[in-house]
Amino acid sequence: MNKPTNDPSPADSGPLTYRDAGVDMDAGDRLVENIKPFAKRTMRPEVLNGIGGFGALVEISKKYREPVLVSGTDGVGTKLKLAFELNRHDTVGIDLVGMSVNDILVQGAEPLFFLDYFACGRLDVEAATEVIKGIAFGCEQAGCALIGGETAEMPGMYPAGEYDLAGFAVGVVEKSGIISGANISAGDTVIGLASNGAHSNGYSLVRKIISTRNVDLGQSLDGKRLADLIMAPTRIYVKPLLGLMKSITVKGMAHITGGGLLENVPRVLPENMVAQLDGKAWHTPVLFDWLREMGNIAPQEMYRTFNCGIGMVVVVGKHDEAAALEQLNAAGERATVIGTIRTRVGNEAQTQVG
């Protein structure tokens, strides 16, 4: 015979709510209301309905005869860990947008709309609002609409005070205007566009350096706080490069993300071509000198881990070099000739930095 128990029955414990389980739907509603004004600033005429519905409707502009959709997705990576430690949530949203829109840009696509995914254990409305304000600002820089996303509050999945981000960008390009790099040839010019810093790549190594060298992020480096240099957001190159594509023939572009210069530039080169880069041709930001010295990092490791000061590579014909530099610098970019394209010899690496 089973012994009687004094434990209360489920019915005696009182009714449970979703909030009792750790999910605060009221907080989610406040977040949606907070971000609506910022999302509204990003709207484009193609958007038929935005935040609030089960799905957002976007039509393709009739200016395209043969429109091709280009999509990309990315996150912010372990840079988020530093955002948590520093309690700085206003720039990682820009990183999130930049990583995706710069990726689809290299194929000639104009970013059309963006969706975000914000996941946490317990929703901090203030921090989440700062993050999504940053996403909206990044969308404004890219000229794309923030049309929706998902905020997932999942108790027990994330440590207190932490969250994760993912972003999804969709753009459109005229079929005849797709940039593939197939017509890159020997003698073409390689132009580098300056980065804001490490953008959103290599941060596991950055954090390793900080932890093993007991680094004080409040210290000054070249007149700026180290924390500010490390957290500088990804530069978004969309508007200047879309403008450039209207006036000259851009043969290829490479967004310098994970893999650095050594692994991203070859992604747009024909197999028989090499990008011969001059490592002294551009200014290397002090952050990268600091990382190299503090981590005792070999030059090749630097070039395959970080952008080392070049966030976007653009390949144009030699005859378009001067016009491209003039237009890009007039648009606010720091554009420099960093190398040339030559014929590949044997199986040598397709990016050479001398």
NORWOHU-V131260 format. One record per backbone hydrogen bond with DSSP energy under -1.0 kcal/mol. CO is the residue of the C=O (numbers start at 1). NH is the residue of the N-H. E is the energy in kcal/mol with one decimal. If there is no record, write none. Layout:
co = <CO CO>
nh = <NH NH>
e = <E E>
//
This chain:
co = <17 18 19 24 25 26 27 28 29 30 31 32 35 36 37 39 40 44 46 50 57 57 61 66 68 70 72 74 77 79 80 81 82 83 91 92 93 94 95 97 98 100 101 102 104 104 105 107 110 112 113 114 115 116 117 118 119 120 124 125 126 127 128 129 130 131 132 133 134 135 136 137 138 139 139 145 148 150 152 154 159 164 166 167 168 169 170 170 171 172 173 174 175 181 185 188 189 190 190 191 192 193 193 198 202 203 204 205 206 207 208 209 210 216 217 219 221 224 225 226 227 237 238 239 240 241 244 244 252 254 255 257 259 260 261 265 266 270 272 274 275 276 277 278 285 285 286 287 288 289 290 291 292 298 299 300 302 303 303 307 309 311 312 313 314 315 315 316 317 318 320 321 322 323 324 325 326 327 328 329 334 336 338 339 340 341 342 345 350 352>
nh = <21 23 22 28 29 30 31 32 33 34 35 36 39 40 41 42 43 47 59 53 48 49 64 175 173 171 169 167 80 83 84 85 86 88 95 96 97 98 99 101 102 104 105 106 107 109 108 179 172 145 170 147 168 150 166 152 164 154 128 129 130 131 132 133 134 135 136 137 138 139 140 141 142 143 144 114 116 118 120 157 162 119 117 74 115 72 112 113 70 110 68 177 178 184 188 341 316 338 339 314 336 311 312 201 206 207 208 209 210 211 212 213 215 219 227 226 224 221 229 230 231 241 242 243 244 245 247 248 315 313 257 260 263 264 265 268 269 273 344 342 352 340 354 281 288 289 290 291 292 293 294 295 297 302 303 304 306 261 262 310 195 256 193 254 191 251 252 189 320 321 324 325 326 327 328 329 330 331 333 332 194 192 278 190 276 187 274 348 275 277>
e = <-1.0 -2.2 -1.7 -1.6 -2.2 -2.1 -2.2 -2.1 -2.0 -2.3 -2.1 -1.2 -2.5 -2.4 -1.1 -1.5 -1.3 -1.6 -2.5 -1.1 -3.2 -1.3 -1.4 -2.2 -2.2 -3.4 -3.0 -2.9 -1.7 -1.6 -2.3 -2.1 -2.6 -2.0 -1.8 -2.2 -1.9 -2.9 -2.5 -2.8 -2.0 -2.0 -1.7 -1.1 -1.1 -1.4 -2.8 -1.6 -1.9 -2.0 -2.4 -1.6 -2.5 -2.1 -1.7 -3.2 -2.5 -3.7 -2.9 -2.4 -1.8 -2.2 -2.5 -2.4 -1.8 -1.8 -2.6 -2.3 -2.5 -2.3 -2.2 -2.1 -1.8 -1.3 -1.9 -2.8 -1.3 -3.1 -2.7 -2.0 -2.0 -2.4 -2.6 -1.7 -2.4 -2.3 -2.9 -2.0 -2.6 -2.5 -2.3 -2.2 -1.1 -1.7 -1.9 -2.3 -2.1 -2.6 -1.2 -2.9 -2.1 -2.3 -1.3 -1.8 -2.0 -2.6 -1.5 -2.3 -2.3 -2.5 -2.6 -1.9 -2.2 -1.7 -2.2 -2.9 -1.4 -3.6 -1.8 -2.5 -2.0 -1.9 -2.7 -2.0 -1.9 -2.3 -1.4 -2.2 -3.2 -2.5 -1.3 -2.3 -1.7 -1.5 -1.3 -1.9 -1.3 -2.0 -2.8 -2.6 -2.5 -2.0 -2.9 -2.3 -1.2 -1.1 -2.4 -2.5 -2.4 -2.3 -3.0 -2.3 -1.7 -2.1 -2.3 -1.3 -2.7 -1.2 -1.5 -1.9 -1.6 -2.0 -2.9 -2.2 -3.3 -2.2 -1.3 -2.9 -1.8 -1.2 -2.5 -2.4 -2.3 -2.4 -2.6 -2.4 -1.9 -1.3 -2.2 -1.3 -1.9 -3.3 -2.8 -2.4 -2.9 -3.3 -2.7 -1.6 -3.0 -3.6>
//
